[in-house]
Amino acid sequence: MITVKLFEVVNAKDAIAKLISMHFNAKLSYQINRMLSKMNPFYVDFEKAREGVIKRLGSEKDGNWSVDPDKHNQFISELKEMLDESVEIDYNKINLSSVLESMELTPSDIAYLEPFFDFE
C-alpha cells in the first residue's frame, strides 16, 4: 500500500505516460500497467471534482468554462485543499533500478515518479 498526496498522483500522470510508452520486459510492463490501473480512478475523480468547482465558480462562454476572475482565489484555495488530501493506492513501489540507465526520463520525471517507484 502506498500513501501519497493527491497532488503527487496528479503530477506523476505525464511521467507515467512516458513509462508506458517505453519497452520493458513483460513482468515490469505488467507491474507498471497494474499500478496505472490503480491510480487512474484518482485522476478521473480529481478531474470531475475540478470541473465541478470550475462550473460552480465560473461561467460558460462559447462552450468553454472558466473561473470568474473575482472567484479565482477561492478556486485556487479549494484546488489546493483537494490536492493536499492523502490517498491510498493498493500497490507497492516498483523497483526500476535495473532499467534506469536505459530510460529517457528528465530529472522532473524522476521526482514525480519517486513516490511510486524505487530507483536504487
N, CA, C and O atoms as a MOPAC input file, in Angstrom:
PM7 MOZYME 1SCF
protein

 N      0.85200 1    -1.17200 1     0.00000 1
 C      0.00000 1     0.00000 1     0.00000 1
 C      0.90100 1     1.24000 1     0.00000 1
 O      1.85500 1     1.33200 1     0.77300 1
 N      0.58400 1     2.16800 1    -0.86500 1
 C      1.30900 1     3.42600 1    -0.95800 1
 C      0.35900 1     4.54200 1    -0.52200 1
 O     -0.75600 1     4.64400 1    -1.03300 1
 N      0.79600 1     5.37200 1     0.41500 1
 C      0.01700 1     6.53000 1     0.82200 1
 C      0.74200 1     7.77300 1     0.33100 1
 O      1.89500 1     8.01600 1     0.68800 1
 N      0.05600 1     8.55400 1    -0.48700 1
 C      0.62900 1     9.76700 1    -1.06900 1
 C     -0.43400 1    10.86200 1    -1.05500 1
 O     -1.60000 1    10.61200 1    -0.75100 1
 N     -0.01700 1    12.05400 1    -1.38300 1
 C     -0.95700 1    13.16000 1    -1.54100 1
 C     -1.52200 1    13.11600 1    -2.96200 1
 O     -0.85300 1    12.65800 1    -3.88800 1
 N     -2.73800 1    13.58700 1    -3.12500 1
 C     -3.36900 1    13.58400 1    -4.43700 1
 C     -2.53700 1    14.36100 1    -5.45700 1
 O     -2.48600 1    13.97700 1    -6.62500 1
 N     -1.88200 1    15.45200 1    -5.03100 1
 C     -1.07600 1    16.21500 1    -5.97900 1
 C      0.06700 1    15.37600 1    -6.53400 1
 O      0.48700 1    15.59300 1    -7.67000 1
 N      0.58300 1    14.41800 1    -5.75500 1
 C      1.65100 1    13.55100 1    -6.25400 1
 C      1.12700 1    12.62800 1    -7.35100 1
 O      1.82500 1    12.36500 1    -8.33000 1
 N     -0.08200 1    12.14400 1    -7.19000 1
 C     -0.70500 1    11.29800 1    -8.21700 1
 C     -0.91800 1    12.11000 1    -9.49100 1
 O     -0.59000 1    11.65700 1   -10.58800 1
 N     -1.46800 1    13.30800 1    -9.33700 1
 C     -1.75500 1    14.15900 1   -10.49300 1
 C     -0.45200 1    14.55900 1   -11.19900 1
 O     -0.38300 1    14.52900 1   -12.42800 1
 N      0.57700 1    14.93200 1   -10.43300 1
 C      1.85100 1    15.33900 1   -11.02400 1
 C      2.54900 1    14.20900 1   -11.76000 1
 O      3.27600 1    14.45500 1   -12.72200 1
 N      2.34000 1    12.97900 1   -11.32300 1
 C      3.03500 1    11.83900 1   -11.92200 1
 C      2.40500 1    11.36600 1   -13.22700 1
 O      2.99700 1    10.54900 1   -13.93200 1
 N      1.23600 1    11.85400 1   -13.55600 1
 C      0.49500 1    11.32700 1   -14.70400 1
 C      1.30700 1    11.36400 1   -16.00300 1
 O      1.38500 1    10.35000 1   -16.69700 1
 N      1.90700 1    12.49100 1   -16.34300 1
 C      2.66200 1    12.59100 1   -17.60100 1
 C      3.91600 1    11.71700 1   -17.58200 1
 O      4.26400 1    11.10400 1   -18.59100 1
 N      4.59000 1    11.66400 1   -16.43900 1
 C      5.79700 1    10.83800 1   -16.33700 1
 C      5.44200 1     9.35300 1   -16.45800 1
 O      6.18600 1     8.58900 1   -17.07300 1
 N      4.33300 1     8.94800 1   -15.88800 1
 C      3.90600 1     7.55200 1   -16.01100 1
 C      3.50300 1     7.25200 1   -17.45300 1
 O      3.72900 1     6.14700 1   -17.94500 1
 N      2.91200 1     8.22700 1   -18.12500 1
 C      2.59100 1     8.03700 1   -19.54300 1
 C      3.86100 1     7.78800 1   -20.34800 1
 O      3.84400 1     6.99700 1   -21.29100 1
 N      4.96400 1     8.44800 1   -19.99200 1
 C      6.24900 1     8.18500 1   -20.65700 1
 C      6.68300 1     6.75000 1   -20.40900 1
 O      7.14000 1     6.06600 1   -21.32500 1
 N      6.53900 1     6.29600 1   -19.17100 1
 C      6.93400 1     4.92100 1   -18.84500 1
 C      6.14900 1     3.91200 1   -19.67400 1
 O      6.70600 1     2.92200 1   -20.14800 1
 N      4.87100 1     4.16400 1   -19.84600 1
 C      4.01700 1     3.22700 1   -20.57700 1
 C      4.46100 1     3.09400 1   -22.03200 1
 O      4.27800 1     2.04300 1   -22.64700 1
 N      5.04000 1     4.15000 1   -22.57500 1
 C      5.47600 1     4.09000 1   -23.97300 1
 C      6.84700 1     3.43000 1   -24.14300 1
 O      7.27400 1     3.18000 1   -25.27000 1
 N      7.54200 1     3.14600 1   -23.03500 1
 C      8.86500 1     2.50700 1   -23.10600 1
 C      8.71400 1     0.99500 1   -23.15600 1
 O      7.67800 1     0.43600 1   -22.79600 1
 N      9.76900 1     0.35900 1   -23.61100 1
 C      9.76900 1    -1.10400 1   -23.73000 1
 C     10.51300 1    -1.71800 1   -22.54800 1
 O     11.68500 1    -1.42500 1   -22.31100 1
 N      9.80800 1    -2.57200 1   -21.81300 1
 C     10.37600 1    -3.28800 1   -20.67500 1
 C     10.05100 1    -4.76100 1   -20.84100 1
 O      9.28700 1    -5.14300 1   -21.72800 1
 N     10.63600 1    -5.58500 1   -19.98300 1
 C     10.28200 1    -6.99600 1   -20.02600 1
 C      8.81200 1    -7.14200 1   -19.61800 1
 O      8.21100 1    -6.21800 1   -19.07000 1
 N      8.26300 1    -8.28900 1   -19.88900 1
 C      6.82300 1    -8.49800 1   -19.68600 1
 C      6.40900 1    -8.27900 1   -18.23700 1
 O      5.37000 1    -7.66900 1   -17.98400 1
 N      7.19000 1    -8.75500 1   -17.29000 1
 C      6.83100 1    -8.63500 1   -15.88000 1
 C      6.76500 1    -7.17000 1   -15.45400 1
 O      5.79900 1    -6.75000 1   -14.81800 1
 N      7.79700 1    -6.39000 1   -15.80600 1
 C      7.82400 1    -4.98500 1   -15.42000 1
 C      6.71800 1    -4.19300 1   -16.12800 1
 O      6.09200 1    -3.32100 1   -15.52500 1
 N      6.48500 1    -4.49600 1   -17.39200 1
 C      5.39700 1    -3.84200 1   -18.12500 1
 C      4.05300 1    -4.11000 1   -17.44900 1
 O      3.22300 1    -3.21200 1   -17.30900 1
 N      3.86000 1    -5.33800 1   -17.04100 1
 C      2.61800 1    -5.71000 1   -16.35200 1
 C      2.48000 1    -4.94600 1   -15.03400 1
 O      1.41000 1    -4.42100 1   -14.72600 1
 N      3.56900 1    -4.88500 1   -14.25500 1
 C      3.52400 1    -4.19300 1   -12.97000 1
 C      3.18800 1    -2.70600 1   -13.14700 1
 O      2.38300 1    -2.15200 1   -12.39700 1
 N      3.80200 1    -2.07700 1   -14.12800 1
 C      3.54900 1    -0.65900 1   -14.37300 1
 C      2.09500 1    -0.45500 1   -14.80500 1
 O      1.43100 1     0.47200 1   -14.34200 1
 N      1.61400 1    -1.30600 1   -15.67200 1
 C      0.23300 1    -1.19600 1   -16.12800 1
 C     -0.76100 1    -1.40100 1   -14.98100 1
 O     -1.76700 1    -0.69500 1   -14.90400 1
 N     -0.49100 1    -2.35200 1   -14.09900 1
 C     -1.36700 1    -2.59600 1   -12.93800 1
 C     -1.37200 1    -1.38800 1   -12.01300 1
 O     -2.42100 1    -0.99700 1   -11.50100 1
 N     -0.18600 1    -0.78900 1   -11.79600 1
 C     -0.12500 1     0.38300 1   -10.93800 1
 C     -0.94800 1     1.51800 1   -11.53900 1
 O     -1.70200 1     2.19200 1   -10.83600 1
 N     -0.79700 1     1.71900 1   -12.83800 1
 C     -1.55800 1     2.78100 1   -13.50200 1
 C     -3.05700 1     2.54700 1   -13.35400 1
 O     -3.81600 1     3.49400 1   -13.14500 1
 N     -3.48900 1     1.29200 1   -13.46000 1
 C     -4.91700 1     0.99700 1   -13.32000 1
 C     -5.41000 1     1.30200 1   -11.90100 1
 O     -6.58500 1     1.61500 1   -11.71000 1
 N     -4.52500 1     1.21300 1   -10.91200 1
 C     -4.89800 1     1.55500 1    -9.53400 1
 C     -4.91600 1     3.07200 1    -9.32700 1
 O     -5.66000 1     3.57500 1    -8.48500 1
 N     -4.10200 1     3.79600 1   -10.09000 1
 C     -4.00900 1     5.25100 1    -9.95100 1
 C     -5.07400 1     5.97500 1   -10.76800 1
 O     -5.51000 1     7.06100 1   -10.38400 1
 N     -5.49100 1     5.40100 1   -11.86900 1
 C     -6.39500 1     6.07000 1   -12.79900 1
 C     -7.69300 1     6.57900 1   -12.16200 1
 O     -8.12700 1     7.68100 1   -12.49600 1
 N     -8.32800 1     5.82700 1   -11.26200 1
 C     -9.55000 1     6.36500 1   -10.64600 1
 C     -9.31900 1     7.69300 1    -9.90900 1
 O    -10.21200 1     8.53900 1    -9.86000 1
 N     -8.12800 1     7.87500 1    -9.34100 1
 C     -7.83000 1     9.13600 1    -8.66000 1
 C     -7.75300 1    10.29200 1    -9.65900 1
 O     -8.21400 1    11.39600 1    -9.37000 1
 N     -7.16500 1    10.03800 1   -10.84400 1
 C     -7.12600 1    11.07300 1   -11.89000 1
 C     -8.54900 1    11.45600 1   -12.31600 1
 O     -8.89000 1    12.63500 1   -12.41300 1
 N     -9.35300 1    10.44300 1   -12.56300 1
 C    -10.71100 1    10.66200 1   -13.04300 1
 C    -11.52400 1    11.43900 1   -12.00500 1
 O    -12.20400 1    12.40800 1   -12.34500 1
 N    -11.45200 1    11.01400 1   -10.74400 1
 C    -12.19200 1    11.70500 1    -9.68600 1
 C    -11.71100 1    13.14200 1    -9.51500 1
 O    -12.51600 1    14.04900 1    -9.30100 1
 N    -10.39400 1    13.35100 1    -9.60900 1
 C     -9.85100 1    14.70500 1    -9.49400 1
 C    -10.39000 1    15.59500 1   -10.60800 1
 O    -10.83600 1    16.71300 1   -10.35100 1
 N    -10.35000 1    15.10800 1   -11.82900 1
 C    -10.81500 1    15.91700 1   -12.96300 1
 C    -12.30700 1    16.24900 1   -12.83900 1
 O    -12.71800 1    17.37300 1   -13.12500 1
 N    -13.11000 1    15.28100 1   -12.41700 1
 C    -14.54700 1    15.53400 1   -12.22600 1
 C    -14.76600 1    16.60400 1   -11.15400 1
 O    -15.57500 1    17.51500 1   -11.33400 1
 N    -14.04900 1    16.48800 1   -10.05100 1
 C    -14.20000 1    17.46000 1    -8.96600 1
 C    -13.71800 1    18.84100 1    -9.40400 1
 O    -14.35700 1    19.84700 1    -9.09500 1
 N    -12.59200 1    18.89600 1   -10.12400 1
 C    -12.04600 1    20.17100 1   -10.60300 1
 C    -13.02600 1    20.84300 1   -11.56000 1
 O    -13.26700 1    22.04700 1   -11.47600 1
 N    -13.58200 1    20.05500 1   -12.46400 1
 C    -14.57100 1    20.59700 1   -13.40400 1
 C    -15.81300 1    21.10400 1   -12.66300 1
 O    -16.39400 1    22.12000 1   -13.04500 1
 N    -16.21400 1    20.40200 1   -11.61400 1
 C    -17.35600 1    20.83700 1   -10.81900 1
 C    -17.09900 1    22.17600 1   -10.13700 1
 O    -17.98000 1    23.03400 1   -10.08200 1
 N    -15.89100 1    22.34500 1    -9.62100 1
 C    -15.53700 1    23.61200 1    -8.97700 1
 C    -15.50900 1    24.73400 1   -10.01200 1
 O    -15.97800 1    25.84100 1    -9.74700 1
 N    -14.95900 1    24.44700 1   -11.18700 1
 C    -14.92500 1    25.46400 1   -12.25200 1
 C    -16.34600 1    25.89100 1   -12.61800 1
 O    -16.61100 1    27.08300 1   -12.77800 1
 N    -17.25000 1    24.93900 1   -12.74900 1
 C    -18.62900 1    25.27800 1   -13.11200 1
 C    -19.33700 1    26.04000 1   -11.98700 1
 O    -20.14700 1    26.93000 1   -12.24400 1
 N    -19.02400 1    25.68300 1   -10.75100 1
 C    -19.65800 1    26.35400 1    -9.61300 1
 C    -19.14900 1    27.79000 1    -9.45400 1
 O    -19.90800 1    28.68500 1    -9.08300 1
 N    -17.85800 1    28.00200 1    -9.73600 1
 C    -17.25400 1    29.32000 1    -9.53200 1
 C    -17.06100 1    30.09600 1   -10.83200 1
 O    -16.51500 1    31.19900 1   -10.82800 1
 N    -17.50600 1    29.52300 1   -11.92700 1
 C    -17.23000 1    30.16200 1   -13.20200 1
 C    -18.45600 1    30.38700 1   -14.04700 1
 O    -19.59700 1    30.35900 1   -13.58600 1
 N    -18.16300 1    30.61000 1   -15.29700 1
 C    -19.22400 1    30.83000 1   -16.27500 1
 C    -18.80400 1    30.23300 1   -17.60800 1
 O    -17.62500 1    29.97100 1   -17.84700 1
 N    -19.78300 1    30.02600 1   -18.46000 1
 C    -19.54100 1    29.40400 1   -19.75800 1
 C    -19.62300 1    30.45600 1   -20.86000 1
 O    -20.50100 1    31.31900 1   -20.86900 1
 N    -18.69000 1    30.35100 1   -21.77200 1
 C    -18.71700 1    31.22700 1   -22.94500 1
 C    -18.29100 1    30.39500 1   -24.14800 1
 O    -17.19200 1    29.84200 1   -24.16700 1
 N    -19.15200 1    30.30700 1   -25.14100 1
 C    -18.87800 1    29.53600 1   -26.35600 1
 C    -18.50400 1    28.08300 1   -26.06100 1
 O    -17.63600 1    27.51000 1   -26.72000 1
 N    -19.16500 1    27.49900 1   -25.07100 1
 C    -18.92300 1    26.09600 1   -24.74500 1
 C    -17.72300 1    25.84100 1   -23.86200 1
 O    -17.44600 1    24.69400 1   -23.51300 1
 N    -17.00700 1    26.88500 1   -23.49300 1
 C    -15.83000 1    26.74600 1   -22.62700 1
 C    -16.10900 1    27.36300 1   -21.26500 1
 O    -16.63600 1    28.47100 1   -21.15900 1
 N    -15.74300 1    26.62100 1   -20.22900 1
 C    -15.92400 1    27.09900 1   -18.86900 1
 C    -14.63500 1    27.72100 1   -18.35400 1
 O    -13.54200 1    27.23700 1   -18.64900 1
 N    -14.76800 1    28.79500 1   -17.58400 1
 C    -13.61400 1    29.40000 1   -16.91800 1
 C    -14.06500 1    30.00300 1   -15.59800 1
 O    -15.22100 1    30.39100 1   -15.42800 1
 N    -13.12500 1    30.06800 1   -14.67600 1
 C    -13.40700 1    30.62000 1   -13.35500 1
 C    -13.52800 1    32.12700 1   -13.47400 1
 O    -12.71200 1    32.77900 1   -14.12500 1
 N    -14.55200 1    32.67200 1   -12.83900 1
 C    -14.73100 1    34.11900 1   -12.83900 1
 C    -13.55000 1    34.75500 1   -12.10700 1
 O    -13.12600 1    34.25300 1   -11.06700 1
 N    -13.02000 1    35.84900 1   -12.63600 1
 C    -11.83100 1    36.48500 1   -12.02800 1
 C    -11.99100 1    36.80600 1   -10.54300 1
 O    -11.03400 1    36.67200 1    -9.78000 1
 N    -13.16900 1    37.22100 1   -10.12900 1
 C    -13.36500 1    37.57200 1    -8.71700 1
 C    -13.42000 1    36.34000 1    -7.80200 1
 O    -13.40600 1    36.47700 1    -6.57900 1
 N    -13.48200 1    35.13300 1    -8.39600 1
 C    -13.51500 1    33.89700 1    -7.60100 1
 C    -12.25500 1    33.05200 1    -7.79200 1
 O    -12.19500 1    31.90300 1    -7.35600 1
 N    -11.25500 1    33.63300 1    -8.44500 1
 C    -10.01600 1    32.90400 1    -8.73400 1
 C     -9.31300 1    32.44000 1    -7.45100 1
 O     -8.87100 1    31.29400 1    -7.36900 1
 N     -9.20900 1    33.31500 1    -6.45900 1
 C     -8.54400 1    32.94100 1    -5.20800 1
 C     -9.27600 1    31.80800 1    -4.50200 1
 O     -8.64500 1    30.91600 1    -3.93500 1
 N    -10.59400 1    31.84000 1    -4.53500 1
 C    -11.37900 1    30.76400 1    -3.93100 1
 C    -11.13500 1    29.44800 1    -4.66800 1
 O    -11.01400 1    28.39000 1    -4.05000 1
 N    -11.06300 1    29.52800 1    -6.00300 1
 C    -10.79400 1    28.33600 1    -6.81900 1
 C     -9.43700 1    27.73700 1    -6.44700 1
 O     -9.32700 1    26.53100 1    -6.22200 1
 N     -8.41600 1    28.57700 1    -6.38400 1
 C     -7.06100 1    28.09900 1    -6.04700 1
 C     -7.06500 1    27.47300 1    -4.65700 1
 O     -6.47200 1    26.41400 1    -4.45000 1
 N     -7.71800 1    28.10800 1    -3.72300 1
 C     -7.77600 1    27.60000 1    -2.35200 1
 C     -8.45000 1    26.22800 1    -2.29900 1
 O     -7.95100 1    25.31300 1    -1.64400 1
 N     -9.57700 1    26.08900 1    -2.98600 1
 C    -10.28400 1    24.80400 1    -2.99200 1
 C     -9.47600 1    23.72300 1    -3.69200 1
 O     -9.46300 1    22.57100 1    -3.25700 1
 N     -8.80300 1    24.09100 1    -4.77700 1
 C     -7.97900 1    23.13400 1    -5.50200 1
 C     -6.81300 1    22.65900 1    -4.63700 1
 O     -6.51900 1    21.46500 1    -4.58500 1
 N     -6.15500 1    23.59400 1    -3.96200 1
 C     -5.03700 1    23.22900 1    -3.07600 1
 C     -5.50000 1    22.29900 1    -1.96300 1
 O     -4.82000 1    21.32800 1    -1.63100 1
 N     -6.65800 1    22.59900 1    -1.39100 1
 C     -7.19000 1    21.75700 1    -0.32900 1
 C     -7.45800 1    20.34100 1    -0.83400 1
 O     -7.15200 1    19.36400 1    -0.15100 1
 N     -8.02300 1    20.23800 1    -2.01700 1
 C     -8.30300 1    18.92600 1    -2.59800 1
 C     -6.99600 1    18.17400 1    -2.89500 1
 O     -6.87400 1    16.99000 1    -2.58200 1
 N     -6.03900 1    18.85500 1    -3.49000 1
 C     -4.77600 1    18.21100 1    -3.87100 1
 C     -3.94400 1    17.78800 1    -2.66900 1
 O     -3.07000 1    16.93100 1    -2.79200 1
 N     -4.20600 1    18.37500 1    -1.51600 1
 C     -3.45300 1    18.03900 1    -0.31000 1
 C     -4.01700 1    16.81900 1     0.41700 1
 O     -3.46100 1    16.39100 1     1.42800 1
 N     -5.10300 1    16.26500 1    -0.08300 1
 C     -5.69800 1    15.07300 1     0.52300 1
 C     -4.76900 1    13.86800 1     0.34800 1
 O     -4.15000 1    13.69300 1    -0.70100 1
 N     -4.68500 1    13.04900 1     1.38800 1
 C     -3.92800 1    11.79600 1     1.30400 1
 C     -4.79100 1    10.73900 1     0.63700 1
 O     -5.99000 1    10.64200 1     0.90000 1
 N     -4.17000 1     9.94900 1    -0.22900 1
 C     -4.86200 1     8.83900 1    -0.87900 1
 C     -4.03400 1     7.57900 1    -0.71700 1
 O     -2.80700 1     7.64000 1    -0.64000 1
 N     -4.68900 1     6.46200 1    -0.66700 1
 C     -4.00900 1     5.17200 1    -0.55200 1
 C     -4.18300 1     4.40900 1    -1.84800 1
 O     -5.29700 1     4.21800 1    -2.33500 1
 N     -3.06300 1     3.97700 1    -2.39400 1
 C     -3.08400 1     3.18000 1    -3.61900 1
 C     -2.69800 1     1.76300 1    -3.23000 1
 O     -1.64300 1     1.53300 1    -2.63800 1
 N     -3.54600 1     0.83700 1    -3.56100 1
 C     -3.33900 1    -0.55300 1    -3.17100 1
 C     -2.28500 1    -1.19500 1    -4.07000 1
 O     -2.58400 1    -2.05100 1    -4.90300 1
 N     -1.04900 1    -0.75600 1    -3.87500 1
 C      0.07000 1    -1.27900 1    -4.65800 1
 C      1.36600 1    -0.93600 1    -3.95300 1
 O      1.43100 1     0.05500 1    -3.22600 1
 N      2.38900 1    -1.73400 1    -4.15400 1
 C      3.70100 1    -1.45200 1    -3.57900 1
 C      4.57900 1    -0.77600 1    -4.62200 1
 O      4.35000 1    -0.90400 1    -5.82400 1
 N      5.58000 1    -0.06000 1    -4.14800 1
 C      6.50600 1     0.59600 1    -5.06500 1
 C      7.15000 1    -0.43700 1    -5.99200 1
 O      7.42500 1    -1.57000 1    -5.59700 1
 N      7.37900 1    -0.01600 1    -7.22000 1
 C      8.01800 1    -0.87900 1    -8.21700 1
 C      9.47500 1    -0.45600 1    -8.32100 1
 O      9.77200 1     0.73700 1    -8.37800 1
 N     10.37900 1    -1.41600 1    -8.34600 1
 C     11.80200 1    -1.11800 1    -8.43700 1
 C     12.21600 1    -0.99400 1    -9.90600 1
 O     12.06100 1    -1.93000 1   -10.69100 1
 N     12.74000 1     0.16900 1   -10.25400 1
 C     13.18400 1     0.42900 1   -11.62700 1
 C     14.69700 1     0.52200 1   -11.74500 1
 O     15.20600 1     0.90400 1   -12.79800 1
 N     15.42600 1     0.18200 1   -10.68500 1
 C     16.88100 1     0.36500 1   -10.70200 1
 C     17.56200 1    -0.43400 1   -11.81100 1
 O     18.56700 1     0.01500 1   -12.36200 1
 N     17.03700 1    -1.59800 1   -12.14400 1
 C     17.69300 1    -2.43900 1   -13.15600 1
 C     17.53800 1    -1.88800 1   -14.57400 1
 O     18.29500 1    -2.27100 1   -15.46600 1
 N     16.58400 1    -1.00900 1   -14.79400 1
 C     16.36100 1    -0.48000 1   -16.14500 1
 C     16.56000 1     1.03800 1   -16.22300 1
 O     16.33300 1     1.64400 1   -17.27000 1
 N     16.97700 1     1.63800 1   -15.12800 1
 C     17.07400 1     3.09200 1   -15.05700 1
 C     17.98200 1     3.67300 1   -16.13200 1
 O     17.65100 1     4.70200 1   -16.72200 1
 N     19.12300 1     3.03600 1   -16.40100 1
 C     20.07100 1     3.57900 1   -17.38300 1
 C     19.51300 1     3.58700 1   -18.79600 1
 O     19.92400 1     4.41000 1   -19.61400 1
 N     18.60100 1     2.70300 1   -19.09400 1
 C     18.04500 1     2.64300 1   -20.44800 1
 C     16.81500 1     3.54800 1   -20.61200 1
 O     16.24400 1     3.63100 1   -21.70000 1
 N     16.41900 1     4.21000 1   -19.55300 1
 C     15.21800 1     5.03600 1   -19.59200 1
 C     15.56800 1     6.47800 1   -19.94100 1
 O     16.60800 1     6.99200 1   -19.53000 1
 N     14.69700 1     7.11800 1   -20.69800 1
 C     14.88100 1     8.52200 1   -21.05100 1
 C     13.89300 1     9.36400 1   -20.24700 1
 O     12.81100 1     9.70700 1   -20.72200 1
 N     14.29300 1     9.68300 1   -19.02800 1
 C     13.45800 1    10.47700 1   -18.13800 1
 C     14.20600 1    11.74200 1   -17.72600 1
 O     15.42500 1    11.72800 1   -17.55500 1
 N     13.48100 1    12.80200 1   -17.57500 1
 C     14.07600 1    14.04900 1   -17.09400 1
 C     14.16300 1    13.99400 1   -15.56600 1
 O     13.49200 1    13.17600 1   -14.93700 1
 N     14.98000 1    14.85600 1   -14.97200 1
 C     15.01500 1    14.91500 1   -13.51000 1
 C     13.63500 1    15.18300 1   -12.89900 1
 O     13.31000 1    14.64000 1   -11.84300 1
 N     12.82700 1    16.01600 1   -13.55500 1
 C     11.48900 1    16.26800 1   -13.00500 1
 C     10.60600 1    15.01700 1   -13.11300 1
 O      9.78700 1    14.76300 1   -12.22900 1
 N     10.76700 1    14.23500 1   -14.18800 1
 C     10.02700 1    12.97500 1   -14.29600 1
 C     10.35000 1    12.07400 1   -13.10200 1
 O      9.45700 1    11.50700 1   -12.47200 1
 N     11.62900 1    11.95900 1   -12.81100 1
 C     12.05400 1    11.09100 1   -11.70600 1
 C     11.49900 1    11.61000 1   -10.38400 1
 O     11.05100 1    10.82600 1    -9.54700 1
 N     11.52500 1    12.92300 1   -10.19400 1
 C     10.97500 1    13.49800 1    -8.96300 1
 C      9.49000 1    13.17200 1    -8.82600 1
 O      9.02600 1    12.83700 1    -7.73600 1
 N      8.74400 1    13.26600 1    -9.92200 1
 C      7.31300 1    12.96000 1    -9.88200 1
 C      7.03300 1    11.46600 1    -9.68100 1
 O      6.01200 1    11.08900 1    -9.10600 1
 N      7.95100 1    10.62300 1   -10.16000 1
 C      7.76400 1     9.17200 1   -10.06500 1
 C      8.25200 1     8.59200 1    -8.74100 1
 O      7.86300 1     7.48600 1    -8.36500 1
 N      9.09200 1     9.32500 1    -8.04300 1
 C      9.72600 1     8.80600 1    -6.83100 1
 C      8.75500 1     8.27500 1    -5.77000 1
 O      9.08200 1     7.28300 1    -5.11800 1
 N      7.59200 1     8.87500 1    -5.56400 1
 C      6.68300 1     8.29700 1    -4.55800 1
 C      6.16500 1     6.90000 1    -4.92400 1
 O      5.67500 1     6.17600 1    -4.05800 1
 N      6.27200 1     6.52300 1    -6.19200 1
 C      5.67200 1     5.28800 1    -6.67200 1
 C      6.68300 1     4.22300 1    -7.09700 1
 O      6.33300 1     3.05100 1    -7.24000 1
 N      7.92800 1     4.63200 1    -7.29600 1
 C      8.95300 1     3.72600 1    -7.80600 1
 C     10.23700 1     3.86500 1    -7.01000 1
 O     10.55200 1     4.94100 1    -6.50200 1
 N     10.97800 1     2.76500 1    -6.90700 1
 C     12.32400 1     2.80300 1    -6.31400 1
 C     13.31500 1     2.87600 1    -7.46400 1
 O     13.20300 1     2.14300 1    -8.44600 1
 N     14.28500 1     3.76900 1    -7.32900 1
 C     15.29100 1     3.93700 1    -8.36900 1
 C     16.66700 1     3.46000 1    -7.92200 1
 O     17.62700 1     3.55700 1    -8.68700 1
 N     16.78000 1     2.95600 1    -6.72100 1
 C     18.08300 1     2.48900 1    -6.21100 1
 C     18.06900 1     1.00700 1    -5.98300 1
 O     19.07400 1     0.43900 1    -5.55700 1

